Amino acid sequence: MTSLETARLAVKALDGKKGLNIQVIEISDISVLADYMVIATGTSSTHVKALADEVEYRLDEAGISVSHIEGYRSNTWILLDYIDVIVHVFDNEARDFYDLDRMWADGKPVDVSDIIKEN
């Protein structure tokens, strides 16, 4: 599975659990950290955890194991590191504070509108 396919699978998992403002940014040309950054927002600490759990579950089902998880106890920002894809799940306040969308603005936005269902 390519890193883009992994990112798209993460988006599908996040959307399936009603993640908000899901963004994918290609950062391979500007960073060695990963190829893609996936960013999503949950409505509460419970929702943030449920979103992260769903991503981990769906990617594990596809044979993609998480390399590292950060922030699982805080439930305001959980990072799932899949080496080539990094998934960030925030609550509203943490997403506004860290503003990764702006930090990675030099990356290329990836259109995932074909995956995200309209509510």
N, C-alpha and C positions, 0 to 999 in steps of 0.2 A: 504494500500500500504506500502511495506517495505521501509526502508531508501535506500536500494540499488535500488529498482525500481524507487524511487523518483530521485536519482542521474542519473540513466539511462534516465529518461524522460527529465531531464535538459540537458543532453548531446544531446539527439535527437533534442531538441529545438535549442540549440547552433549550432549544425551542420546544421540544416535547414536554419539558417540565415548566414551560411558560417563562423562560428567562427573558429579560427585557434588554433592549438596546444592544443586541448582539452585533459585535463588529469583528471582522477579521482583517488583520493588517499583515501584508507580506513585508518582512524585514530582512530577507536574505541578502539584499544588495547593500544594506546599511549596518548590519550587525552580524557577528558570528554566534550570537546567543541562540538563535533558532531561525527557521525559515518563516514561520507564521506565529503571530500573536492573536489569540482569540480572547475577546473581552466581553463579559456579560454582567448584568445586574440582577440581583435577587431583591425581593421586596421585604425580607426579614432575615434574621440570622438563621432561622429554620429553613427558609427557602434557599439561601446561599449554600447551606450544607447539602440540601436535597439536589441542587443543581450540580454541585461538585461530585456527589455520589453517583448521579446519573451518567455524567461524562465518564467517570472511572469505570462504571459498570459496562456501558456500551462499548467503550474502546477495548476493555478487557475481553468482551465477547468477540470482538473482531481480531483478537490475538495481539493487541497492542497494550503492553504493560506500562504503567506510569513509572517513571524513573525516580521521581521525588515529589512529595507533597509538602507544602508549607501553609501555615495559618489555619489548619483544620480546627483547632480548639477555639480560635477567636470568632469564627463564623462571620466576620465582617469582610475578610478578604482571604480567599483560598486560592492558592496557586498549584496547578497540576503541571508538572514538567514532563513532557514526552520527548525530550531532546530536540527534535526538529519543530515541535509545536508546543507552545506554552499557553495554557488556558488560565485566565484570571477570572474569578467570580467574586464580585464585590456586592456589598449593600450600597444604597444610594450615596450615603455620606462618604464612605471610603473611596468610591469611584470618583466623586467630585474632588476629594482631597488629593488623591494620587494622580489623577488626570492623565492616565496612560495614553488616552486617545491623542492628547496634545503632544505628549512626550515622543510618541512614535509617528507624528504627523508627516515625517519625511518618508515613511514607508508607503507602500501602495495599498489602498483599500481594495479588498476583494469583495466582489458582488456575491452575496449569498441569499439574495431575495428569492431565488427559486427554491430554497430550503425552508425559509421562514414562513410559517402560516400566519395569515392575518387573523387577528382576534376580533 
